[in-house]
Amino acid sequence: MSKVADLIRPELAELGVYAPLEGDFRIRLDANEAPALLSAGARARLGEVAAATVWERYPDARTAALREAIAARTGVGAAEVFAGVGSDEVIATLLTALTRPRGKSPAPTLVTTTPSFVMYRQSGRARGWNVLEVPLDAEWDLPQSSLVRAFEMTPPSVVFIATPNNPTGNSMSRNRLEHVIEAAAGALVVIDEAYVDYASEDHLDLYRKYDNVALLRTLSKVGFAALRVGWLVARPELVAELDKVRLPYNLPTVSQSVATTVLTELSSEIAALCATVKEERARLCHALADLPRVSLTPSQANFVWLRTERPAGEVFDALCERKILVRSFHARGGRLGSQLRVTVGTRDENDAFVQALREVT
Ligand SMILES: Cc1ncc(COP(=O)(O)O)c(C=O)c1O
């Protein structure tokens, strides 16, 4: 073992493995996946598409049909789309390509907010990046002036802003976001729109307006997490460089063909699923608003962010005893010690969760 310890990059000592909690849960509301709402017809069609796979050949290395489908759906050109094995691979590819240090720091710097999606830090540290996490304000909104100060202290190469944010579920104020983009002019600002299908607005206009903006999106949150398909919308010059860095044939044939079908012929399935989840979100929030020792952050995502008077760790354990898994961040302490993140599930799952929460808070 000492040999491995002598060889690995020292930053790995700070990191844990990204893996969901295992266990025998009746209801899993921990990973922001969509409930199983795909119609029987759509399931059958995707089965046909998967069955037509040419198993002996490598996938399309250029992901041409998929990128065309994404581009058409988004209203950009295919040369502006980079597709990866989930947004996670896109993040990793960006952090492999954009490593030229800026300013005095020997390592490149990534700036993001906290709490936010953990893979920015994980992927950055695993590649030796200097990672600066600026705390969100008291309403979990963008800390505009602290971010600008951070940029002045250490000019970043990349800034990640998730909106709607994970785990807080709220969208970042647009005027603050625009200010931050302008202040980060020398960096690439990645607006992570993993939950955009549940939000009231997207940021395509900011992508068009600012050269340093890219958008990150995924199929994982709208019913197709199994495919692992995510993508970046960015300037063609950046896409061409990322193409050199990605692994050959990164996206399996089945993921490409099924995702292409989902985004074209079956796009109404995504719309129907999101509409149902938004209705359920409203119903869930209404029920939670009636609970006395619980408060809610308004959600623009497919999950809710709850504050409980009882410590979140205790609530989490009591829910686990009832075989309901949610996500708690109590181990990180501070203001996260009373917060829980709960995915919007099916009607029955949401009702069971509210009932259990009523009993344990
Ligand atoms: C903000 C955000 N970005 C990206 C991802 C990763 O998505 P993917 O499944 O496409 O890798 C997640 C997943 O939880 C997320 O919350």
The ligand as an SDF file (V2000), in Angstrom:
LIG
                    3D

 16 16  0  0  0  0  0  0  0  0999 V2000
  -25.9140   20.6850  -10.7770 C   0  0  0  0  0  0  0  0  0  0  0  0
  -25.5910   19.3420  -11.3330 C   0  0  0  0  0  0  0  0  0  0  0  0
  -24.8120   19.2480  -12.4130 N   0  0  0  0  0  0  0  0  0  0  0  0
  -24.4910   18.0680  -12.9480 C   0  0  0  0  0  0  0  0  0  0  0  0
  -24.9580   16.8850  -12.3950 C   0  0  0  0  0  0  0  0  0  0  0  0
  -24.4990   15.5820  -12.9950 C   0  0  0  0  0  0  0  0  0  0  0  0
  -25.3490   15.1430  -13.9320 O   0  0  0  0  0  0  0  0  0  0  0  0
  -24.9970   13.9410  -14.9180 P   0  0  0  0  0  0  0  0  0  0  0  0
  -25.8300   12.8060  -14.4690 O   0  0  0  0  0  0  0  0  0  0  0  0
  -25.3610   14.4510  -16.2700 O   0  0  0  0  0  0  0  0  0  0  0  0
  -23.5270   13.6410  -14.8080 O   0  0  0  0  0  0  0  0  0  0  0  0
  -25.7570   16.9150  -11.2860 C   0  0  0  0  0  0  0  0  0  0  0  0
  -26.2300   15.6610  -10.6760 C   0  0  0  0  0  0  0  0  0  0  0  0
  -26.6820   15.5720   -9.5780 O   0  0  0  0  0  0  0  0  0  0  0  0
  -26.0780   18.1780  -10.7240 C   0  0  0  0  0  0  0  0  0  0  0  0
  -26.8440   18.2790   -9.6310 O   0  0  0  0  0  0  0  0  0  0  0  0
  1  2  1  0
  2  3  1  0
  2 15  2  0
  3  4  2  0
  4  5  1  0
  5  6  1  0
  5 12  2  0
  6  7  1  0
  7  8  1  0
  8  9  2  0
  8 10  1  0
  8 11  1  0
 12 13  1  0
 12 15  1  0
 13 14  2  0
 15 16  1  0
M  END
$$$$
